[in-house]
Amino acid sequence: MIYLRYETYNHEQRFLGEDLFHLKNNIEIIRRNYEGPFVLVTGDSWSAGEWDIDKGLNWVSQHSIAKYLEQNHVIAACWASNPGWGDELSLELVRRLHHVFDYVVFVKSCSSRAIKDVSDTELKNLKETNVFQHWTNYSNYVYKKLSVIQDKLLLIGGLNKINEDGLKLNTVLTIPSIMEEYDSGFEASEWFGDEDVWDKYKKYSKYQESLLKALDNFYEQKTYLASKPELYRAGSDRYHPNRVIHLDLARKIAEAIVENEKR
């Protein structure tokens, strides 16, 4: 498994293509003894692995979808998760690097995180007062960007349930919601929310009504995750998929890739 910390490359290094150069070298080494498909796995911390983060990110990566694809299904993979980030960094990574991979697994983060990059002036002047619509608009932007690789895309809803335009993509595999996939009795929200964006929104009274609903939604889903330790507990963490889910997601992804290779 290739381990790629994309965020450690600064803008100048990305401009010079240093990340791509190192990645191609690593792929070339693996290709000497491997002829099967190569998979890029990216997204936020829900894509990273069993989140016992006290053991370090490298340990987490060794208990991830990417690692289990290699270990259990003999499918070469690149771990390229972006913990703590929204979709934008993963989208940039996909745009720049997808051409050296046969498949891309993209675990969708919550679109509320995009608000961190919106200036107070922009937020003040927005005519749309429903925060959920802000997040849906951003999700559709993400799906539009991913549509150019939909023939090799495996799209998974993590903090953000796949909705609207995401469900129209002709992907190799779409799992709309991890939470629903492993608990058919639970109805996941299309949005999770992010504690860091509440302070930005609450400055403006026009967002109050939808923001209060968003807060209720956020705590409801956190409570649900904490109530399912058999699926979401690793070490002291209670809010990320654990080994059970990562192992099974790797199986589902591997089966979809094997089936797609037959076509």
Secondary structure as UniProt FT lines:
FT   STRAND          2..3
FT   HELIX           6..8
FT   HELIX           11..15
FT   TURN            16..17
FT   HELIX           18..31
FT   TURN            32..33
FT   STRAND          38..43
FT   HELIX           45..47
FT   HELIX           53..55
FT   HELIX           57..61
FT   TURN            62..63
FT   HELIX           65..73
FT   STRAND          76..81
FT   TURN            83..84
FT   HELIX           87..97
FT   HELIX           98..100
FT   STRAND          103..108
FT   HELIX           111..117
FT   HELIX           120..125
FT   HELIX           131..146
FT   HELIX           147..152
FT   STRAND          153..157
FT   HELIX           164..168
FT   STRAND          173..175
FT   HELIX           178..181
FT   TURN            184..185
FT   HELIX           195..201
FT   TURN            202..203
FT   HELIX           205..207
FT   HELIX           208..226
FT   HELIX           229..232
FT   TURN            235..236
FT   HELIX           243..261
//
